[in-house]
């Protein structure tokens, strides 16, 4: 094989087990210099395990990996970086109290006689940043604290740190746009394309097929830990990609049953929080799904927290059904209002507890008498929600942390339903969830609306808002616009309004 045809990285027959669980089996992957290669698959398909093996965080049980024709067996992530393989995780891994320059060179600070060379550090940091800041865009100040940067600049800072390694040949990007707005995503895409032009092989992981179609040259699909297919993006339709990932044809990604809006159950009149939102008015009816679009930082999540009583109300009126006034989260739950947090790991789920505990702990009254909880009753209730919401699990006693992201979200929704809520505040309900699980969640939301429940949903994914919601309102710099029917809206309309 000529050097021109030789792949930058070639993995063959990779396998990995964790006890009785098969994480990978017979996985092949080939990356070429100057190409963006998308790694696709549902949650639990084995993508994370494969990335960890490539990045040196885990060792494969079987198989072979070659880097530019040579055997590649990194001992740890630092060794992998030294060999030219850099990994950028989904959440920016930064030291927020250190400067931009210090974060860029954290793994390899220049020194002389054991003392950090400040001048050389700044020069190398500036050179690394120049590779990831699009032409004409301002670069973060080298002396700025990393914690003060926006999400987009933090992601670029992580890229700069990866490229600061002297021999970066393979760049692995794991869901890099999950916390970015549309303009930050466009900026990141420009950087990725430029890096590919410089000959770096890029492995790109994303649940958003629109991104993959815009950015990637080739793809590899994993399913249930096994290799399914590879090919060229330009010669593969989106429906074909979805079928490869899900193992089934997802005929209807956005199901919509006939809905008849009923009485108003939530009314906001010019409400404002301590910082955000600045002004928001809306009316939510039974049997409808009302979406809120907007850029990150516009005040969307703060609005839901304000309604639920987590943040204080500075001005305006919140009326739930016939009850006006502010309330605590416990009072909101008693009124039938429940919140699904965007922070599933930090706020939405007790990951180490069982599925049954996660569903029932917030309301134990129905599980027994005289202060005692019946394990049989708890298991029966949890099992009913497993069946109703299609939660894929071994049973109610399985730990919530062992579920895929989509099934974890369903557990969070099951907890709200167990509480008896009929007004659901859903904040980014499908963030980090694969396409097949997203379709399942959309069906759940549609079912809830047809049952007469009211759903107020925040999402950064515009096709989702247009596909699932009846009406959409746009939040711009803390101010909520009027809700409009989705029948007359396009993604372009929403994006234009969101960017002011």
Secondary structure, DSSP 8 states (H G I E B T S, - for coil): --TTTS-SEEEEEEEEEETTEEEEEEEEEEE-TT-EEEEE--TTSSHHHHHHHHTTSS--SEEEEEETTEE---SSHHHHHHTTEEEE-SS----TTSBHHHHHTTTS--EETTEE-HHHHHHHHHHHHHTTS-TTS----TTSBGGGS-HHHHHHHHHHHHHTSTT--EEEEESTTTT--HHHHHHHHHHHHHHHHTT-EEEEE-S-HHHHHHH-SEEEEEETTEEEEEEEGGGS-HHHHHHHHHSS----SS--------SEEEEEEEEEESSS-SBEEEEEETT-EEEEEE-TTSSHHHHHHHHHTSS-EEEEEEEETTEES---HHHHHHHTEEEE-S-IIIII--TTSBHHHHHHTT--GGG-STT---HHHHHHHHHHHHHHHT---S-TTSBGGGS-HHHHHHHHHHHHHHHT-SEEEEESTTTT--HHHHHHHHHHHHHHHHTT-EEEEE-S-HHHHHHH-SEEEEEETTEE---EEGGG--HHHHHHHHT-
